[in-house]
Amino acid sequence: MAFFTKRNTLVTLAVAGVLTAGAVATTCMVLESSRSPSTSSAPPLPDRRDGDSSTSNAPSVGKSAPEEPTAGAPTASPSAPAPAAPPPPPVLEQAPDTDASSPPPAGASPPDAKPGDEAPSGSEPQPEGRAAPRTEYYPYSRSRSLPRSAVPRDADKEPFDVVPVFYGTDRAVLPDPKRLQYGADRAHKLEMGRALITVPTAHKVPNIERPWVVEIPYFKYKVYEEKEDPAKHFTMQEIAALTKEQMLQYVRERLAKSVSFKDHAFVFVHGFNTSFDAALYRTAQVAYDLKFDGVPFVYSWPSGGKVASYTYDRGSAEQAEPQLAEFLSFVVRESGAKSISLIAHSMGNELLLRVLERMRPSVPDGVVISQVILAAPDVDRDKFGNIARQITDFAKGVTLYAASNDRALGYSARFWGGIPRAGDVPLTGPLIIPGVDTIDVTAVSTDSLGLNHSGYAENAALLNDIKLLLQNGERPPEKRDPNLLRIESAGGVFWRYPAIP
């Protein structure tokens, strides 16, 4: 009897094991592969064949590849002593390659600290400009704050550049012992600081290369997350909150070194569904792709960073008006920049327009508001028209980029009962306001200014136009870009990018 009981138990366990395996397989099938924005294809799985340790060639922290046996070397036999080997030929001494997927050799000690290495992220930020730029077009400071083993041995061939981004925010600080983090809660006060963002030299315009993430749908449970690598990804090398005096010191140092965009600063105000880190990465990407050697500022209001947070985001944008006004006053009146351009995307347009309406008469002598660029504004059409007319004499130029395929505007249209917003392009055509250059960018997308709204722009046409605007502000638009089509409509003149064949 005991025999049959044990046998039944074993059968039950076996069946349970099969069912469990099937459940695991089913779960794996519903895993959704997602990633932070990048247009690169999914990375291949590591080759698990014997002798292979990793498919990555990027330098890694504190680990080196194990020594491989020399091809053709005799193997030792346990039963007979190995024959005496001839003396090896002389070889050149070579530093071992590092590999994050392989353990360090037994007895290996960590590399000695290199003179001049900085403290980890979160320490007091150091002045920029300690090394020569990679080229005359990218005058960004060189990084020496990563561990020695994470940086190539040849300091002149670093696989990334560093872009300083100066920020203002009214987000609440999150408790994190590792680094300064800002969340989606409202702090109701302005905090300023600087972040150093690494941009890989392999970066492709206008992408933001970030690590792959595989997670369970809806639950956002991460099953796999690719390790950050500055040689391949945008990364946060350093972030620190600064006093006004510290901020001014860094800003003025950078302005003094500016050449292509002499004494120029831009302020970017992000849109709906954008986290704080995402806003920093987007600002760094725009500055890097524009080859902007002036001062890039970003104001990050407390967006929830989720598609479902549209209502919360609208309230957050409205309540951030006093803090953005304080931040813009700092940039305009105290930073030392003589030419300032303002760029807003999506829901960030309403916040910026409200503040511009308030501060219009307060620009000091010697300071010029060069360009106001309003990309896919998620603003009521009538309200937008009223405010835009008032700022046409406040700036040297005002440009409206409208698009019929911006996903954020799609969410907004459903929220507002299908009524087109100022940045939409309905069948009747885009919004046209005297003194504002309206450009239909549906064919090239506004995604090079947005994050988490939709896929990435297929080309850099929009960024090229922004660069030309910031450099010389040439108008009408077809003068700076002959590809733009001039369209005569019942409502007036606007311009359109031709469809990409």
N, C-alpha and C positions, 0 to 999 in steps of 0.2 A: 504493500500500500504506500509505504514511504517512497518507494521508487517512482510510482506513478505521480505522487504529489510533486517530487522534485522535477520529474520530466515536464509536468504541466507548468511548473514555475518557470523553467527554462524557456519553454515555448512562448509563454506570456511575455517574458523579458525580450525575447527576440522580436516578437511582433511589435512591442513598444519601441524598440530600437529602430525598426524600419519606419514606423510612423513618425518618429522624431526626425529621422533623416529627411523624410519627405517634407515635413513642415519647414525644416531649415532650408531645403532647396527652394520651396515655394516662397519663403521670406526673401531669399536672395534674389528671386526673379522680380520682386516688386521694388527692389532697391532702386532709388532714382539717383542717377549720376548727375551731380551739379557741380558747379565751380564758380569761383569769383571770376569777373569778366576777363576773357582772353579769347582770341580767335584761333589759338593754336590747337592742333588735333590732340586727342587723348593720348597720354603717354603709354607706351607698350609696357606690358607686365614684365618684371625682371626675369631674366633667363636663369632657371634653377639648375642648369647642368653643372656637373662637378667641375670645379676650377673657375667658374664665373662667380664674381662677388657682387657686382653691381653694374647697371647699365648707365650710370651717371658718371660724367667726367668732371662734375663740378667739385671744387674743393670743399671739404667738410671739416667740422670742428673736432680736433683732438683725436682723430683716428687715422690709422694708416693701413694700407692694403697688406695682407699677409704675404710672406715671401713664397714665390712659386718655385717648384723644382726646375732645375735646368733641363731643357729638352735633351733626351738621349742619355741622361746620367744613369749609371748603373744603380739598381736598387739593392739594398742590403738583404742578405739571406739570413734567417735565424739560425740555420744549422751550420753555416760556414762563414769564416771571417771574410770580410770584404777585401778584395785585392787592393794593394796600394795604388792610389791614384796619382798620376803625374801632377807636378805642381801647376796650379791654374795660371793661365796667362794674366798679365797685369791688366786691370780694368780701371776706368776712371771712376772716382767716387761720385755717387749720385744720391741726391736726397730722395727718400721714399715718397711715393705718391700717397695722397690721403684719400680715404674712401669712407663715407659715413656708414655704409652697410657692412663693413668688415671690422672685427674687433682689433684693438691694438695688439702688437706682438707682446708676448709674455715679457714682463720686466721693463716694458717701455715706460718712459717718464714723460710727463707733459712737456711741451716745448717751453723754452724759457721766454719770459716776457721780452718783447722788443722795445728798446728805448723809444719813448714817445707814445706808447700805447695809451689809449684813453680809458677812463672808467666806463663801466657798463651803462646801458641806457638808464635814464632817470637821474644821472648825476648832473652837476652843474654844467650847462652847455658851454662849450669852448668857442672862441671866435673862429670864423671861417677863413678860407683863403690861405691855408697853410701849405698848399702845394699847387703846382702849376696845373691849369685846366688841361683836359684831354685834347681838345682842339679849340680853335679860336671861336667856334660856334657854341660850345658848351662850357661856359666859364663857371662850372660848379665846383665846389670844394671837394678835395679828395678825402676819403674816409680812412681813419686809422683807429676807429673805435671797435672794430670787430676783433675777436680773438685772432692771434697770429695764424693759426692753422686754418682759419676760414678765409684768408686772403691769399691770392696767388703769391708765389715766392718772388716774382718779378713785380716790384711795386709800380713799374711803368706800364704794366699790362693788366690793370685791374679790370674785372669784367662788369663793373657798374660805375655809375656816376651818382653823386649825391646832390639832391635839390632841396634847398631850405624852403619851407612853407611856413609863413607867419599867419597865425590863426587868431580869430576871436570867436567866442562861443558863449551861449547861455545854457549849455547842457550841464547837468549835475555830474559830479565826479563819481565814478564807480569804485568800490573798494577792491583794489587789486595790488598785492604786494610786489608784483613783478614790474609793472609799468603804470604810467598815468593813463587812465581810461576814462572816456566820457560816454555816458549812456544816452537814453532817450528821455529821461526825466528833465523837468524844467527847473533850473537853478534860480531864475529871476535876477541874475546878476551877470555882468560881463567878466569873463576871464580871458586873458591873452597869453600866448606862448609861441613856441617855435618847434617844428618837427623837422627832422632830417630824413628825407625819403630817398631810398636807393632805387635807381632805375637801371636795369640791366642794359649793357651796351648792345645786346642782341634784340632790344625792344623794337617792335614794329608799330609804326604810326597807324592809327591812333589808339592802340590797344592798351589795356592795363593788365599786364601778365601777373596773375596770382595763382597760388597753388590749387591743385585739384582737390575737391572734396566729394566723397561719396557718402550719402546719408539716406536714412529711411524716410520716405515721403511723409509729410504732415507732421511727424514727430520731431523732425530736424535732429535726429540722433545720428551723430557722425560715426560711420563704420570705418572710414579711412580718410585720412587727410594727408596730402603730400607735404613733406617738410619744406619750409621756406628756404630758398636758396637765392641770395642776392645776385648770383650770376644769371638767374632765370626769371626772377620775380621782383615786382615792386615790394619793398619791405620797409618797415618802420625802424630805422636805425637808432633814432633817439627822439624823445619828446619831453618837453619841460615847460611848465608854466613860468611866465616871466613877469616881472614888474614892468611898469611903463618905461622906467629908465633903462632897464636891460633890453627891452624890446627896441627902444629908440637907438641904442648903441649898435645892435646887430643890423637894423634896417639901414641906418646911415652908412655903415661900413659897406654894405652891399650896393647902395646907391652910388657911392664914391667910385666903385669899380665898374659900374655899368658903362657899356660902350654902344652896342647896337640899339638899345632902348635906354638912352641916357636919361637918368633921373625920372624914369617912368615906373609906375606901379599899377598893377591891376588888382581889383577885388572881385572874387568870384563868390556868388551866392547860389548854393545848390538848390535842387528841387525836392520834390516828394520822394519818399522811400529811399532815403540816403543815410547811412550811418556816418558817424564822425570820421572813422578811419577811411571810409570810402570817399568822403569829401576831400580828405588830405591827398589820397592817391590821385583823384581826378585833377586836383589843382596842380600837383607835381607833373602829371602827364601833360596837361595843357602847356605849362611853362616850358617843359622839356621839348615838346614837339614844336612850339613856336620859337625855340632857341632864344627864349626870353631871359635876358641877363639883368633885367630890372628886379623889382621886388614883387613876388607873388603873394597876395593875401587871400584868405578864404574866411568867410563868415559861415559858421555851421550852427544853424538853429536846431532845436531838439526834435528832429524828425524821428518817427518810430522805426524807420528802416524796414518796414514791411508793407506789402501791398494792402493788407487789411487795415492799415493804420491811416487811411486817407483822412477820415474825419478828425482824428487826433492831430495829424500833421497840419491841417488847416488852422486849428486852434493854436498850435505851437508857433506857426509862422506869424499869426496875428499878434500873439503876446510878446514876440521877440523884437517888436519895433523899437522900443526904447534902447535896448542893448545894441542893435545894429546901428542906430543913430549915433550912439556914443562911440562905437568902433569906427564908423565912417568919419566922424568928426576928428578922431585921433589921426586917421590916415591922411585926411585932407589938410588939417591945420597944423599937425605936429611932426609928421613922419619925415618931412624934408623933400618928398617927391614933388616935382614941379608939373608933371603930367600924370593924370590918373584916369584909368579906364575902368568901367564897371560892367561886369558880365553877370547875367542872371539866367537861370534855366528853370522852366516849368513853374512850380509853385513859389519858387524864390523870387519871381518877378513881382508878385503883388507886395511882398515884404519890401523889396528894394524901391518900388515905385512910391509906396507910402512914405518912406523915409526921404526920398528925393523931393517929394512935394513939400516936406517940412523944412529941409535944409537948403533949398534952392538959393536963397539970398546970402548964405553965410560962407561962400567960398572966398578965401583971402586973396589979396593981390599977389600975383606971381605964381598962382596955382591955376591950372587949367583942367577942367573935366573934359578929357579928350573925346572918348567914345562911350556911349551907353549902348550895350548890346543886349537885346532882349530875345532869348531863344525859347521858342515854343511856350509863350507865357500862358500859364493856367490862371487867367484873370478874366472877369466879365468883360465883354467887348466894349460896352458903353463906359464902364469905369476906366478901362485901359485907355480909351480914346481921350477922356477928359484929362487924365494925368499926363499922358504922353504929349499932348499939345502944350502943356505948361513947361516941359523940360526941353523942348526943341531949341530954346534960346539959352538953355543952361549948359548945354554941352556942344562941342564942335560938330558932333554928328550922332544921330540916333538910328539904330538899325533894328528892324524886327525880322527875325527868322521864323517863318511859319512852316508847319508841316502837317500833312494829313495822316501820317503814319506814326506819330509819337504815341507810345503806349500809355504814358502818364496822362496825356490828354484824352485817351480813350476811357480810362477809369473816370476821369473828371466829367466827361460828357454823360456817362451813365449816371453819375451822382447828381448832375444838374438836369436830368430829364431829357438828355439829347440835345441841349442847346449848345451850339459851337462856342468855344472859348476864343480868346484873342489870338492864340497861337495856332488855331486850327485853320484848315483850308477846306471849307465846304464847297459844294458844287457852284455856288455863286462867286467863289474866289476868296482870296485872303483879305484881311482887314487893311485898308489903305487910309493913312492919316497924313495930312499935309505936313511936310518937314521931316517925315520918317521914311526911311528907305525900307520897303517891304520886299523880302526875298523869299520866294517859295523854294524851300530846300528839301521837299519831299523826296526827290530823286537821290539825294546824298545823305539824308537823315540828320537829326540833331543829337545822335547818340554819342558823339565825341564830346558832348558836354554833360550828358546824363549818365547815370549809373543805375542798374537794376530796372531800367525801364523797358528795354528790349535788346535785341542783338546789337552788335557793334557796327559802326559805320563802315560801308564798303570801301570808302576812300577818304582821303583827308581834305576834300575840297572845302568843307566848312572851316576847318582849322586854318587852311591857307588864306581864306578870305579874312578871317579874324586877324591873322598876322599882318596882312596888308593894311587893314583898318587901323591897327595899333601903330604901325610904322609911319603911315603918311595920311590916313583918313581920306584917300582920294575918292571923289564922287563925280558923276553918278557911278553906280556899281560896275557897269560894263567897262568902264575905263580901267579899273584895277583887275578885272577878270573878263576877258573877251568871250569866255564860254557862257556867260550869263545872257539869257534871252530877255529882251525888253518887251513887256506885254502891255498893250493898250487895252484897258477894260472900261466898262461903264462907270466904275467907281474911281478910275484914275490909273496911273502907271504903277506897275510893280515889275519885279524881275524874277526869273525862274531858272533853276538849274535844269538842263535838258536831261531826259531819262537816259540812264546808262544802258547801252545795247547789250 
